[in-house]
Amino acid sequence: MAKIDRIVNVAISLNTTAIKEQNFSDILILGAHALTVNRVLAVTEPGELLDMGIAQTDPLYIAVRDAFKQIPTVARVFVGRRQVDASRISVTRAAVAAYTVSLSWRDATGAVKKVDVNVTGSADSTPQTLATALATAIAETDAPVTATATGADVAVTTAVSGQALAIAVTGNLQLAAPASTETPSAALNACLRENGDWYGVSLASRVEADVLDAAEWVESNERLFGVSSAQAGIIDAAVSNDIASRCQQKQYFRTHVWFHGQADSEALDAAVAANRFTFYPGGETWANTRLSGVTYDSLSEGQAQAAHAKNANTFEQMRNFAVTQNGKVAAGEWIDVIRGRDWLAEQVKINVASQLIDANGKVPYTDVGIQILVNGIRQALLLGQSRGLVAPDEIDEAGRKIPGFVINVPRAASVSPNDKANRILRDLTFSARLAGAIHVAEIKGNLTYQQL
């Protein structure tokens, strides 16, 4: 039978390439833990960490808990892992019940191996005897660890430093908050290689060296880092070596510092990010925000002004309510502007790349071809207007139209032959007015007996 192609030949191309976009509404909370061998774990409620054996007093749990307390809040939180070589399992009480420790690790090929250790308590068991039995049982497995019982605790240490080890416990067992010698920057880099679907960063650690290390990493990796600190020097104008001053001196555009008197037991930085990330980039401000389940600070005007002068932020009581104040990064720019700028840059990249990839054969180096790329930029800017980042077209007092954005387009005929030969388009620029936000209103009026 002859093919119909002899009469009609049809060729349909697929110009449907979808480019993965960077997410600007997810937060990663980095902490030391041995809950998984992977670097990044996604949770949708803090109870998931409790189910895995983490203690309620663990700073990592506290940060995740305070993120999910917010109204509204994000749908998920990424938990990043700092390497832990030594973990401690505590027997909380003795009972006639099963005590199970699950160990997971990766072998030389990268495959995940798992072993379960089970000990059953008896009527005469004590926390100490159960800990000894668990340590002995762990040592008898082929897991690459050593286990030692001390009192009611079992210390589990990896045989090789840097070996990823996950520990899960069930029964009357609890994992103590572990320590890590891995720097936050090294951990963040490992997390990024495994899963980069996050934009905000918070640390479970309050150690100043950890904070400054993470701030350096974030600055060069286009993320947004939140810091909470109870350092008294932040609210003292005479002090210039506190964490806020040091971040200001370094002019970090991607780190926002918050003074919080309860920073050791609460995570204001994670809470405010989780709340603000429910808005599209450009549609929010980080000042005048109410937070749930976070203790406000009663600051004097001088203390608040001292913090704000260092570009730090505060959470203060205003009559019968409390709101955030300032809303700036350490370099002095508004936090929402940094997030909005990153989002807009991503939209322009995606739109223009899509035009180049999905072009019908090619984008010609002509005025018409250049306009194809301009349309991609315009689409991003129009979306920025609808999201509240870019100002709309407005009218001034003289009745003149003030555009929200202007795109400057080169003519194909004016492009240098060398650029055409190299197929590079330059001098395609735009300027856009920020919509901004109102934080303070100054209103004046007068009262009169005269008719108005």
MIGU-305940 format. One record per residue (C-alpha): z negated, y, x. Coordinates in steps of 0.02 Angstrom, whole numbers, padded with zeros to 5 digits, always signed. Last residue first. Example, Ala and Ser with C-alpha at 12.3 -4.5 7.8 and 13.67 -1.06 7.14 Angstrom:
BEGIN
-00357-00053+00684-00390-00225+00615
END
This chain:
BEGIN
-02712+03758-00747-02832+03869-00843-02970+03941-00736-03143+03867-00727-03100+03782-00563-03132+03624-00465-03044+03583-00304-02958+03435-00224-02938+03348-00057-02892+03168-00024-02891+03079+00144-02840+02898+00120-02870+02769+00257-02784+02603+00292-02610+02638+00222-02481+02515+00287-02323+02520+00393-02147+02515+00320-02077+02509+00496-01913+02602+00520-01771+02498+00590-01654+02532+00736-01509+02416+00776-01404+02368+00925-01240+02281+00968-01204+02352+01141-01145+02186+01212-01032+02045+01154-00999+01910+01284-00839+01809+01286-00828+01810+01477-00649+01875+01466-00701+01997+01330-00846+02057+01437-00727+02081+01584-00598+02172+01477-00731+02302+01434-00766+02329+01249-00694+02489+01176-00554+02403+01078-00678+02285+00995-00772+02433+00925-00958+02433+00958-01081+02422+00812-01242+02521+00794-01347+02455+00650-01460+02579+00559-01618+02536+00463-01725+02600+00321-01604+02741+00291-01668+02918+00258-01560+02993+00120-01566+03181+00111-01641+03266-00041-01719+03406+00059-01893+03335+00031-01841+03168+00105-01762+03023+00011-01797+02843+00056-01704+02684+00106-01832+02545+00115-01955+02527+00259-01947+02368+00362-02094+02247+00361-02122+02237+00174-02047+02065+00141-01900+02140+00043-01863+02259+00186-01871+02121+00316-01752+02019+00210-01632+02165+00217-01655+02172+00406-01616+01987+00427-01460+01998+00317-01402+02151+00414-01414+02057+00578-01310+01913+00510-01185+02035+00435-01168+02117+00604-01117+01950+00677-00973+01935+00553-00935+02119+00583-00898+02079+00765-00766+01955+00708-00681+02084+00597-00680+02212+00737-00603+02081+00849-00669+01951+00973-00637+01810+00849-00783+01706+00784-00720+01529+00803-00649+01377+00713-00716+01425+00543-00883+01489+00604-01035+01380+00573-01101+01388+00751-01071+01574+00783-01131+01632+00612-01282+01516+00622-01327+01588+00793-01321+01763+00719-01435+01717+00575-01559+01616+00678-01577+01744+00816-01594+01889+00693-01726+01793+00594-01824+01750+00752-01827+01932+00808-01886+01981+00634-02029+01855+00640-02088+01911+00811-02084+02094+00757-02181+02053+00599-02318+01964+00696-02334+02107+00819-02327+02237+00680-02460+02143+00581-02581+02151+00728-02564+02341+00741-02533+02400+00919-02679+02454+01029-02655+02342+01181-02802+02231+01127-02722+02194+00959-02766+02300+00809-02835+02276+00633-02960+02421+00632-03090+02361+00506-03120+02199+00413-03204+02208+00244-03376+02186+00166-03433+02221-00012-03580+02304-00102-03579+02469-00006-03454+02441+00135-03518+02302+00247-03428+02271+00410-03309+02148+00494-03253+02223+00659-03100+02240+00770-03080+02277+00955-02957+02408+01016-03086+02466+01145-03106+02628+01046-03131+02518+00892-03283+02435+00970-03362+02601+01018-03321+02671+00846-03411+02527+00763-03564+02549+00873-03570+02736+00844-03553+02716+00656-03699+02596+00658-03659+02414+00633-03719+02293+00501-03610+02143+00541-03535+02033+00406-03570+01846+00393-03417+01739+00356-03409+01624+00205-03262+01713+00125-03170+01858+00206-03114+02024+00131-02975+02118+00219-02977+02307+00242-02884+02289+00407-02769+02145+00456-02621+02214+00361-02498+02108+00265-02319+02097+00203-02238+02113+00374-02246+01928+00409-02257+01838+00240-02434+01824+00177-02541+01666+00182-02557+01696+00369-02679+01837+00334-02814+01721+00265-02798+01586+00398-02795+01720+00534-02951+01804+00463-03048+01640+00459-02994+01578+00631-03053+01740+00713-03212+01746+00609-03266+01576+00673-03451+01553+00637-03601+01482+00733-03579+01558+00907-03483+01708+00840-03629+01760+00729-03638+01939+00793-03451+01959+00774-03347+02080+00875-03165+02034+00850-03028+02033+00983-02843+02022+00941-02732+01949+01078-02542+01959+01076-02510+02134+01146-02630+02111+01291-02650+02274+01384-02745+02198+01531-02871+02339+01521-02885+02309+01333-02921+02125+01362-03055+02170+01489-03130+02301+01374-03139+02178+01229-03218+02042+01339-03353+02158+01406-03337+02244+01575-03327+02425+01517-03499+02458+01445-03552+02637+01405-03470+02633+01232-03581+02488+01179-03509+02388+01033-03413+02267+01144-03557+02262+01268-03664+02164+01145-03555+02012+01172-03550+01918+01006-03368+01868+01027-03225+01814+00914-03049+01798+00986-02882+01778+00897-02720+01736+00987-02543+01767+00923-02401+01668+01001-02247+01721+01099-02273+01608+01252-02299+01736+01390-02445+01829+01311-02516+01668+01240-02545+01596+01414-02636+01749+01480-02744+01757+01324-02788+01572+01343-02854+01601+01519-02950+01756+01463-03034+01660+01322-03077+01510+01430-03155+01622+01564-03255+01711+01429-03331+01551+01360-03326+01559+01169-03243+01388+01151-03173+01330+00984-03020+01432+01026-02898+01508+00903-02708+01517+00911-02583+01577+00782-02400+01527+00790-02387+01342+00754-02245+01216+00737-02233+01189+00925-02279+01004+00929-02285+00892+01084-02228+01015+01217-02331+01153+01136-02489+01048+01137-02468+01012+01323-02446+01197+01359-02597+01237+01253-02701+01111+01351-02647+01181+01519-02682+01359+01459-02851+01307+01386-02905+01242+01557-02955+01059+01568-03136+01031+01619-03185+00979+01445-03352+00956+01359-03391+00845+01211-03473+00886+01044-03569+00728+01002-03483+00590+00904-03588+00514+00766-03638+00339+00717-03728+00271+00565-03575+00175+00507-03401+00217+00565-03339+00285+00731-03171+00340+00799-03138+00368+00984-02971+00422+01055-02933+00415+01241-02800+00508+01339-02823+00471+01525-02847+00633+01620-02972+00559+01742-02948+00372+01758-03079+00247+01700-03116+00353+01548-03300+00379+01512-03399+00321+01360-03584+00369+01356-03680+00276+01220-03833+00363+01150-03991+00294+01068-04084+00282+01234-03956+00285+01372-03817+00158+01350-03671+00155+01471-03487+00122+01436-03343+00123+01560-03166+00147+01501-02988+00079+01515-03004-00028+01357-02990-00213+01398-03146-00253+01299-03310-00322+01370-03374-00149+01418-03361-00094+01236-03470-00241+01180-03604-00202+01309-03608-00018+01262-03619-00063+01077-03763-00184+01105-03858-00056+01208-03834+00077+01074-03894-00045+00941-04049-00086+01042-04090+00100+01061-04059+00145+00880-04179+00005+00833-04141-00166+00761-04280-00273+00686-04200-00293+00514-04029-00323+00589-03885-00212+00638-03708-00278+00652-03603-00229+00802-03414-00210+00795-03296-00148+00931-03118-00114+00878-02974-00108+01003-02817-00002+01001-02663+00019+01110-02538+00160+01091-02374+00135+01184-02339+00257+01325-02264+00126+01440-02415+00126+01558-02534+00103+01412-02591+00237+01291-02767+00239+01222-02865+00200+01064-03048+00149+01046-03128+00105+00880-03319+00098+00869-03397+00007+00724-03578-00011+00671-03602-00130+00524-03762-00126+00423-03942-00184+00419-04003-00014+00473-04046+00087+00627-04022+00275+00628-03914+00412+00705-03838+00303+00841-03757+00434+00952-03586+00417+01034-03555+00523+01189-03386+00562+01264-03327+00583+01444-03149+00616+01502-03103+00743+01369-02934+00832+01377-02919+00985+01266-02845+00936+01099-02760+01051+00973-02805+01046+00789-02666+01109+00676-02725+01183+00512-02644+01152+00344-02611+01235+00176-02663+01407+00237-02796+01507+00147-02817+01618-00006-02963+01633-00025-03037+01580+00142-03154+01434+00171-03015+01330+00252-03017+01434+00411-03208+01432+00414-03210+01242+00414-03078+01227+00550-03178+01343+00663-03343+01255+00624-03266+01084+00656-03210+01139+00829-03378+01219+00866-03463+01049+00834-03617+01075+00726-03547+00973+00581-03524+00828+00702-03357+00740+00723-03349+00560+00661-03171+00543+00599-03228+00569+00420-03306+00733+00475-03137+00788+00543-03050+00747+00379-03186+00844+00288-03115+01004+00361-02966+00998+00241-02777+00988+00263-02778+00922+00441-02639+00916+00571-02675+00838+00742-02595+00898+00903-02618+00828+01078-02601+00647+01029-02729+00519+01089-02835+00560+00938-03015+00607+00894-03074+00630+01073-03117+00815+01064-03118+00977+01163-03051+01121+01060-02895+01216+01014-02870+01283+00838-02684+01296+00799-02632+01412+00658-02482+01406+00544-02394+01552+00458-02266+01612+00585-02161+01453+00591-02015+01455+00712-01852+01410+00625-01753+01248+00640-01567+01283+00631-01472+01210+00485-01288+01174+00522-01185+01174+00362-01009+01218+00416-00950+01043+00373-00761+01027+00391-00645+00965+00255-00475+00896+00304-00355+00850+00164-00182+00772+00186-00076+00762+00029+00085+00662+00017+00073+00540+00162-00117+00553+00146-00093+00457-00016-00093+00300+00089+00045+00172+00065+00000+00000+00000
END
